[in-house]
Amino acid sequence: MLYHVHILKTNYAGGAARMIEKRTHTAGSDDEAIRTAKENLQFSAPPTASGFSLTRADGKEIYRWFKAAAQNPNGR
């Protein structure tokens, strides 16, 4: 199946995430896509990335992940 990985950067002032890069990803199932996307981005994400969103080709988001510091930049 075909998936889209949207690499995101959190805007700390407004709390909204914006896409900084889009990649295409293939996998046999949603679970495999989530696992392999996490592994791939651990080594190849841009340094400014704070998370990613994984969507199917039909546009349905199946997973969203952010680094802990991106969710709470003030440590609270």
N, CA, C and O atoms as a Tinker XYZ file with bonds, in Angstrom:
   304  protein
     1  N      0.846000   -1.178000    0.000000    73     2
     2  CA     0.000000    0.000000    0.000000    64     1     3
     3  C      0.888000    1.237000    0.000000    63     2     4     5
     4  O      2.038000    1.201000    0.439000    81     3
     5  N      0.340000    2.305000   -0.491000    73     3     6
     6  CA     1.063000    3.564000   -0.592000    64     5     7
     7  C      0.665000    4.488000    0.558000    63     6     8     9
     8  O     -0.514000    4.613000    0.889000    81     7
     9  N      1.657000    5.128000    1.156000    73     7    10
    10  CA     1.450000    6.060000    2.265000    64     9    11
    11  C      2.210000    7.346000    1.995000    63    10    12    13
    12  O      3.131000    7.382000    1.179000    81    11
    13  N      1.813000    8.392000    2.688000    73    11    14
    14  CA     2.512000    9.671000    2.632000    64    13    15
    15  C      2.977000   10.010000    4.043000    63    14    16    17
    16  O      2.208000    9.941000    5.002000    81    15
    17  N      4.246000   10.376000    4.148000    73    15    18
    18  CA     4.819000   10.795000    5.420000    64    17    19
    19  C      5.006000   12.305000    5.346000    63    18    20    21
    20  O      5.722000   12.802000    4.477000    81    19
    21  N      4.371000   13.028000    6.245000    73    19    22
    22  CA     4.507000   14.475000    6.315000    64    21    23
    23  C      5.391000   14.780000    7.513000    63    22    24    25
    24  O      4.985000   14.572000    8.656000    81    23
    25  N      6.587000   15.268000    7.259000    73    23    26
    26  CA     7.506000   15.605000    8.336000    64    25    27
    27  C      7.135000   17.000000    8.817000    63    26    28    29
    28  O      7.019000   17.935000    8.025000    81    27
    29  N      6.953000   17.124000   10.120000    73    27    30
    30  CA     6.375000   18.333000   10.700000    64    29    31
    31  C      7.349000   19.068000   11.613000    63    30    32    33
    32  O      8.256000   18.477000   12.198000    81    31
    33  N      7.132000   20.369000   11.713000    73    31    34
    34  CA     7.846000   21.213000   12.663000    64    33    35
    35  C      6.793000   21.970000   13.451000    63    34    36    37
    36  O      5.897000   22.582000   12.869000    81    35
    37  N      6.897000   21.932000   14.766000    73    35    38
    38  CA     5.926000   22.611000   15.610000    64    37    39
    39  C      6.260000   24.087000   15.704000    63    38    40    41
    40  O      7.416000   24.470000   15.889000    81    39
    41  N      5.235000   24.903000   15.575000    73    39    42
    42  CA     5.357000   26.340000   15.793000    64    41    43
    43  C      5.047000   26.566000   17.266000    63    42    44    45
    44  O      3.881000   26.546000   17.660000    81    43
    45  N      6.073000   26.780000   18.084000    73    43    46
    46  CA     5.882000   26.879000   19.527000    64    45    47
    47  C      4.958000   28.017000   19.928000    63    46    48    49
    48  O      4.200000   27.884000   20.889000    81    47
    49  N      5.004000   29.122000   19.217000    73    47    50
    50  CA     4.174000   30.270000   19.590000    64    49    51
    51  C      2.689000   29.947000   19.456000    63    50    52    53
    52  O      1.901000   30.251000   20.352000    81    51
    53  N      2.312000   29.339000   18.352000    73    51    54
    54  CA     0.906000   29.050000   18.123000    64    53    55
    55  C      0.511000   27.626000   18.422000    63    54    56    57
    56  O     -0.678000   27.318000   18.500000    81    55
    57  N      1.489000   26.745000   18.591000    73    55    58
    58  CA     1.200000   25.356000   18.880000    64    57    59
    59  C      0.815000   24.531000   17.662000    63    58    60    61
    60  O      0.601000   23.324000   17.782000    81    59
    61  N      0.724000   25.150000   16.501000    73    59    62
    62  CA     0.343000   24.428000   15.285000    64    61    63
    63  C      1.580000   23.816000   14.635000    63    62    64    65
    64  O      2.686000   24.342000   14.761000    81    63
    65  N      1.380000   22.708000   13.945000    73    63    66
    66  CA     2.475000   22.057000   13.228000    64    65    67
    67  C      2.388000   22.425000   11.753000    63    66    68    69
    68  O      1.297000   22.548000   11.195000    81    67
    69  N      3.537000   22.599000   11.134000    73    67    70
    70  CA     3.551000   22.847000    9.700000    64    69    71
    71  C      4.433000   21.812000    9.026000    63    70    72    73
    72  O      5.421000   21.354000    9.599000    81    71
    73  N      4.071000   21.449000    7.812000    73    71    74
    74  CA     4.810000   20.448000    7.070000    64    73    75
    75  C      6.084000   21.068000    6.505000    63    74    76    77
    76  O      6.041000   22.128000    5.880000    81    75
    77  N      7.221000   20.400000    6.727000    73    75    78
    78  CA     8.473000   20.886000    6.162000    64    77    79
    79  C      8.992000   19.965000    5.057000    63    78    80    81
    80  O      9.877000   20.345000    4.290000    81    79
    81  N      8.438000   18.755000    4.980000    73    79    82
    82  CA     8.841000   17.830000    3.924000    64    81    83
    83  C      7.769000   16.754000    3.763000    63    82    84    85
    84  O      7.103000   16.381000    4.729000    81    83
    85  N      7.608000   16.260000    2.538000    73    83    86
    86  CA     6.655000   15.189000    2.267000    64    85    87
    87  C      7.394000   14.062000    1.572000    63    86    88    89
    88  O      8.137000   14.288000    0.617000    81    87
    89  N      7.182000   12.836000    2.062000    73    87    90
    90  CA     7.813000   11.663000    1.472000    64    89    91
    91  C      6.752000   10.622000    1.158000    63    90    92    93
    92  O      5.699000   10.590000    1.795000    81    91
    93  N      7.026000    9.770000    0.179000    73    91    94
    94  CA     6.159000    8.650000   -0.145000    64    93    95
    95  C      6.751000    7.400000    0.491000    63    94    96    97
    96  O      7.970000    7.231000    0.534000    81    95
    97  N      5.876000    6.526000    0.985000    73    95    98
    98  CA     6.314000    5.340000    1.713000    64    97    99
    99  C      5.436000    4.167000    1.283000    63    98   100   101
   100  O      4.234000    4.339000    1.079000    81    99
   101  N      6.014000    2.992000    1.143000    73    99   102
   102  CA     5.222000    1.800000    0.826000    64   101   103
   103  C      5.404000    0.764000    1.925000    63   102   104   105
   104  O      6.482000    0.632000    2.504000    81   103
   105  N      4.333000    0.036000    2.200000    73   103   106
   106  CA     4.359000   -1.018000    3.211000    64   105   107
   107  C      3.185000   -1.963000    2.961000    63   106   108   109
   108  O      2.245000   -1.622000    2.243000    81   107
   109  N      3.249000   -3.137000    3.553000    73   107   110
   110  CA     2.211000   -4.135000    3.366000    64   109   111
   111  C      0.983000   -3.924000    4.232000    63   110   112   113
   112  O     -0.099000   -4.411000    3.904000    81   111
   113  N      1.140000   -3.196000    5.344000    73   111   114
   114  CA     0.017000   -2.961000    6.258000    64   113   115
   115  C      0.245000   -1.649000    7.001000    63   114   116   117
   116  O      1.337000   -1.082000    6.951000    81   115
   117  N     -0.794000   -1.167000    7.693000    73   115   118
   118  CA    -0.668000    0.060000    8.474000    64   117   119
   119  C      0.389000   -0.096000    9.566000    63   118   120   121
   120  O      1.204000    0.803000    9.776000    81   119
   121  N      0.375000   -1.236000   10.263000    73   119   122
   122  CA     1.345000   -1.465000   11.339000    64   121   123
   123  C      2.778000   -1.460000   10.826000    63   122   124   125
   124  O      3.668000   -0.889000   11.457000    81   123
   125  N      2.994000   -2.087000    9.696000    73   123   126
   126  CA     4.335000   -2.098000    9.108000    64   125   127
   127  C      4.743000   -0.694000    8.674000    63   126   128   129
   128  O      5.898000   -0.305000    8.847000    81   127
   129  N      3.811000    0.065000    8.115000    73   127   130
   130  CA     4.101000    1.433000    7.684000    64   129   131
   131  C      4.498000    2.305000    8.874000    63   130   132   133
   132  O      5.443000    3.088000    8.781000    81   131
   133  N      3.787000    2.175000    9.979000    73   131   134
   134  CA     4.110000    2.958000   11.181000    64   133   135
   135  C      5.502000    2.591000   11.686000    63   134   136   137
   136  O      6.323000    3.468000   11.954000    81   135
   137  N      5.762000    1.294000   11.814000    73   135   138
   138  CA     7.046000    0.831000   12.329000    64   137   139
   139  C      8.201000    1.286000   11.448000    63   138   140   141
   140  O      9.188000    1.818000   11.956000    81   139
   141  N      8.096000    1.087000   10.131000    73   139   142
   142  CA     9.201000    1.434000    9.239000    64   141   143
   143  C      9.356000    2.944000    9.080000    63   142   144   145
   144  O     10.475000    3.426000    8.906000    81   143
   145  N      8.268000    3.695000    9.134000    73   143   146
   146  CA     8.381000    5.154000    9.064000    64   145   147
   147  C      9.130000    5.683000   10.277000    63   146   148   149
   148  O      9.991000    6.553000   10.145000    81   147
   149  N      8.808000    5.161000   11.464000    73   147   150
   150  CA     9.528000    5.562000   12.683000    64   149   151
   151  C     11.021000    5.260000   12.554000    63   150   152   153
   152  O     11.863000    6.105000   12.861000    81   151
   153  N     11.340000    4.048000   12.097000    73   151   154
   154  CA    12.746000    3.650000   11.949000    64   153   155
   155  C     13.468000    4.531000   10.936000    63   154   156   157
   156  O     14.576000    4.999000   11.201000    81   155
   157  N     12.856000    4.757000    9.790000    73   155   158
   158  CA    13.486000    5.569000    8.741000    64   157   159
   159  C     13.723000    6.999000    9.209000    63   158   160   161
   160  O     14.782000    7.571000    8.951000    81   159
   161  N     12.753000    7.571000    9.887000    73   159   162
   162  CA    12.878000    8.965000   10.288000    64   161   163
   163  C     13.839000    9.154000   11.457000    63   162   164   165
   164  O     14.344000   10.255000   11.676000    81   163
   165  N     14.089000    8.100000   12.195000    73   163   166
   166  CA    15.055000    8.188000   13.285000    64   165   167
   167  C     16.436000    8.532000   12.731000    63   166   168   169
   168  O     17.223000    9.207000   13.395000    81   167
   169  N     16.730000    8.068000   11.511000    73   167   170
   170  CA    18.045000    8.274000   10.925000    64   169   171
   171  C     18.086000    9.331000    9.830000    63   170   172   173
   172  O     19.161000    9.841000    9.513000    81   171
   173  N     16.943000    9.673000    9.246000    73   171   174
   174  CA    17.002000   10.548000    8.072000    64   173   175
   175  C     16.082000   11.763000    8.135000    63   174   176   177
   176  O     15.842000   12.399000    7.108000    81   175
   177  N     15.569000   12.095000    9.292000    73   175   178
   178  CA    14.695000   13.271000    9.391000    64   177   179
   179  C     15.536000   14.546000    9.377000    63   178   180   181
   180  O     16.661000   14.550000    9.878000    81   179
   181  N     15.005000   15.617000    8.812000    73   179   182
   182  CA    15.710000   16.896000    8.859000    64   181   183
   183  C     15.929000   17.319000   10.313000    63   182   184   185
   184  O     15.120000   16.983000   11.178000    81   183
   185  N     16.997000   18.043000   10.590000    73   183   186
   186  CA    17.285000   18.428000   11.973000    64   185   187
   187  C     16.213000   19.307000   12.615000    63   186   188   189
   188  O     16.103000   19.347000   13.840000    81   187
   189  N     15.435000   20.000000   11.818000    73   187   190
   190  CA    14.390000   20.869000   12.373000    64   189   191
   191  C     13.070000   20.141000   12.600000    63   190   192   193
   192  O     12.117000   20.736000   13.103000    81   191
   193  N     13.001000   18.855000   12.235000    73   191   194
   194  CA    11.756000   18.098000   12.380000    64   193   195
   195  C     11.447000   17.850000   13.849000    63   194   196   197
   196  O     12.334000   17.558000   14.651000    81   195
   197  N     10.169000   17.973000   14.178000    73   195   198
   198  CA     9.749000   17.692000   15.554000    64   197   199
   199  C      8.737000   16.552000   15.611000    63   198   200   201
   200  O      8.308000   16.159000   16.696000    81   199
   201  N      8.350000   16.013000   14.444000    73   199   202
   202  CA     7.408000   14.905000   14.417000    64   201   203
   203  C      7.022000   14.564000   12.994000    63   202   204   205
   204  O      7.575000   15.102000   12.034000    81   203
   205  N      6.056000   13.653000   12.874000    73   203   206
   206  CA     5.572000   13.308000   11.539000    64   205   207
   207  C      4.134000   12.821000   11.609000    63   206   208   209
   208  O      3.635000   12.420000   12.660000    81   207
   209  N      3.492000   12.872000   10.459000    73   207   210
   210  CA     2.142000   12.373000   10.281000    64   209   211
   211  C      2.191000   11.352000    9.156000    63   210   212   213
   212  O      2.848000   11.572000    8.139000    81   211
   213  N      1.496000   10.235000    9.340000    73   211   214
   214  CA     1.471000    9.180000    8.333000    64   213   215
   215  C      0.040000    9.022000    7.843000    63   214   216   217
   216  O     -0.871000    8.770000    8.632000    81   215
   217  N     -0.152000    9.173000    6.535000    73   215   218
   218  CA    -1.486000    9.047000    5.953000    64   217   219
   219  C     -1.474000    8.003000    4.853000    63   218   220   221
   220  O     -0.462000    7.790000    4.186000    81   219
   221  N     -2.619000    7.355000    4.675000    73   219   222
   222  CA    -2.796000    6.433000    3.552000    64   221   223
   223  C     -2.951000    7.249000    2.275000    63   222   224   225
   224  O     -3.138000    8.465000    2.319000    81   223
   225  N     -2.873000    6.577000    1.162000    73   223   226
   226  CA    -3.053000    7.246000   -0.126000    64   225   227
   227  C     -4.444000    7.859000   -0.250000    63   226   228   229
   228  O     -4.627000    8.821000   -0.995000    81   227
   229  N     -5.445000    7.306000    0.482000    73   227   230
   230  CA    -6.803000    7.853000    0.426000    64   229   231
   231  C     -6.979000    9.107000    1.289000    63   230   232   233
   232  O     -8.065000    9.686000    1.325000    81   231
   233  N     -5.906000    9.532000    1.989000    73   231   234
   234  CA    -5.947000   10.754000    2.779000    64   233   235
   235  C     -6.241000   10.560000    4.256000    63   234   236   237
   236  O     -6.209000   11.531000    5.012000    81   235
   237  N     -6.527000    9.341000    4.692000    73   235   238
   238  CA    -6.841000    9.098000    6.099000    64   237   239
   239  C     -5.554000    9.028000    6.919000    63   238   240   241
   240  O     -4.674000    8.215000    6.635000    81   239
   241  N     -5.450000    9.880000    7.935000    73   239   242
   242  CA    -4.291000    9.852000    8.809000    64   241   243
   243  C     -4.392000    8.640000    9.731000    63   242   244   245
   244  O     -5.420000    8.419000   10.370000    81   243
   245  N     -3.314000    7.858000    9.793000    73   243   246
   246  CA    -3.328000    6.666000   10.640000    64   245   247
   247  C     -2.384000    6.792000   11.828000    63   246   248   249
   248  O     -2.472000    5.999000   12.765000    81   247
   249  N     -1.478000    7.778000   11.811000    73   247   250
   250  CA    -0.532000    7.910000   12.912000    64   249   251
   251  C      0.050000    9.313000   12.908000    63   250   252   253
   252  O      0.299000    9.898000   11.854000    81   251
   253  N      0.263000    9.846000   14.115000    73   251   254
   254  CA     0.923000   11.142000   14.278000    64   253   255
   255  C      1.814000   11.036000   15.498000    63   254   256   257
   256  O      1.395000   10.538000   16.543000    81   255
   257  N      3.046000   11.508000   15.363000    73   255   258
   258  CA     4.005000   11.417000   16.454000    64   257   259
   259  C      4.798000   12.711000   16.558000    63   258   260   261
   260  O      5.187000   13.288000   15.542000    81   259
   261  N      5.037000   13.164000   17.775000    73   259   262
   262  CA     5.892000   14.321000   18.035000    64   261   263
   263  C      6.881000   13.983000   19.127000    63   262   264   265
   264  O      6.573000   13.207000   20.031000    81   263
   265  N      8.068000   14.561000   19.050000    73   263   266
   266  CA     9.042000   14.434000   20.134000    64   265   267
   267  C      8.431000   15.049000   21.379000    63   266   268   269
   268  O      7.629000   15.977000   21.278000    81   267
   269  N      8.793000   14.551000   22.545000    73   267   270
   270  CA     8.248000   15.069000   23.803000    64   269   271
   271  C      8.542000   16.563000   23.955000    63   270   272   273
   272  O      7.680000   17.311000   24.417000    81   271
   273  N      9.727000   17.006000   23.580000    73   271   274
   274  CA    10.079000   18.421000   23.703000    64   273   275
   275  C      9.230000   19.294000   22.785000    63   274   276   277
   276  O      8.978000   20.458000   23.099000    81   275
   277  N      8.789000   18.749000   21.658000    73   275   278
   278  CA     7.961000   19.521000   20.732000    64   277   279
   279  C      6.557000   19.708000   21.274000    63   278   280   281
   280  O      5.907000   20.713000   20.987000    81   279
   281  N      6.082000   18.741000   22.062000    73   279   282
   282  CA     4.746000   18.843000   22.629000    64   281   283
   283  C      4.718000   19.812000   23.805000    63   282   284   285
   284  O      3.708000   20.474000   24.044000    81   283
   285  N      5.813000   19.894000   24.532000    73   283   286
   286  CA     5.863000   20.739000   25.714000    64   285   287
   287  C      7.232000   21.412000   25.800000    63   286   288   289
   288  O      8.073000   20.993000   26.595000    81   287
   289  N      7.470000   22.455000   24.987000    73   287   290
   290  CA     8.797000   23.052000   24.900000    64   289   291
   291  C      9.286000   23.713000   26.190000    63   290   292   293
   292  O     10.486000   23.943000   26.339000    81   291
   293  N      8.393000   24.020000   27.115000    73   291   294
   294  CA     8.803000   24.672000   28.356000    64   293   295
   295  C      9.059000   23.683000   29.481000    63   294   296   297
   296  O      9.379000   24.090000   30.598000    81   295
   297  N      8.926000   22.399000   29.208000    73   295   298
   298  CA     9.177000   21.371000   30.207000    64   297   299
   299  C      8.111000   21.268000   31.276000    63   298   300   301
   300  O      8.377000   20.735000   32.354000    81   299
   301  N      6.935000   21.751000   31.017000    73   299   302
   302  CA     5.832000   21.696000   32.008000    64   301   303
   303  C      4.833000   20.637000   31.655000    63   302   304
   304  O      3.849000   20.453000   32.371000    81   303
